[in-house]
Amino acid sequence: MPKIKTHSSSKKRFNITGKGKIKRFKAYKSHILTKKTSKRKRNLRKGTLVSSADYAKIKKLIPYK
């Protein structure tokens, strides 16, 4: 069986947790931060889990991680 290539940008953006869930970081934290409240920016810092709808697609992109 041939090896599957890992999607280069996906391997930088997602991590696998100990239980096999996929962790991601939140969007909207890179620029135009002056109009966003401190609470909103603070909550954007935290990582979150990938939704169950997207799990299978992302798992295919990072098969060996």
C-alpha positions as CSV (number, residue, x, y, z in Angstrom):
1,M,0.0,0.0,0.0
2,P,1.5,3.4,-1.0
3,K,2.1,6.1,1.6
4,I,-0.2,9.1,1.7
5,K,1.2,12.6,1.5
6,T,0.4,14.8,4.4
7,H,-1.2,18.2,3.5
8,S,1.6,20.7,4.3
9,S,-0.5,23.6,5.6
10,S,-2.8,21.2,7.6
11,K,0.1,19.7,9.6
12,K,1.0,23.2,10.8
13,R,-2.6,24.1,11.8
14,F,-3.9,21.0,13.5
15,N,-2.8,18.8,16.4
16,I,-4.1,15.5,17.6
17,T,-5.0,15.3,21.3
18,G,-4.3,12.2,23.5
19,K,-7.7,10.8,22.9
20,G,-7.5,11.3,19.1
21,K,-9.5,14.5,18.7
22,I,-8.2,17.2,16.5
23,K,-7.3,20.6,18.0
24,R,-7.3,23.8,16.1
25,F,-6.8,27.5,16.7
26,K,-9.5,30.2,16.2
27,A,-9.6,32.6,13.3
28,Y,-9.9,36.5,13.4
29,K,-6.9,37.1,15.7
30,S,-4.3,38.3,13.1
31,H,-5.2,41.9,12.4
32,I,-7.7,44.7,12.9
33,L,-7.6,44.1,16.7
34,T,-8.3,47.7,17.8
35,K,-12.1,47.4,17.3
36,K,-12.3,44.0,19.0
37,T,-12.9,43.9,22.8
38,S,-10.3,42.5,25.2
39,K,-12.7,39.7,26.1
40,R,-13.2,38.7,22.5
41,K,-9.4,38.7,21.8
42,R,-8.7,36.7,25.0
43,N,-11.2,34.0,24.0
44,L,-9.7,33.8,20.5
45,R,-6.3,32.9,22.1
46,K,-7.7,29.5,23.3
47,G,-7.6,26.5,21.1
48,T,-10.8,24.5,20.4
49,L,-11.7,21.1,18.9
50,V,-12.7,20.5,15.3
51,S,-16.4,19.9,14.7
52,S,-17.5,16.4,14.1
53,A,-18.7,17.4,10.6
54,D,-15.1,18.3,9.6
55,Y,-13.3,15.6,11.5
56,A,-13.1,13.0,8.7
57,K,-12.0,15.5,6.1
58,I,-9.1,16.8,8.3
59,K,-8.1,13.3,9.4
60,K,-7.5,12.5,5.7
61,L,-5.2,15.5,5.4
62,I,-3.0,14.6,8.4
63,P,-3.0,10.7,8.3
64,Y,0.3,10.2,10.3
65,K,0.1,13.0,12.9
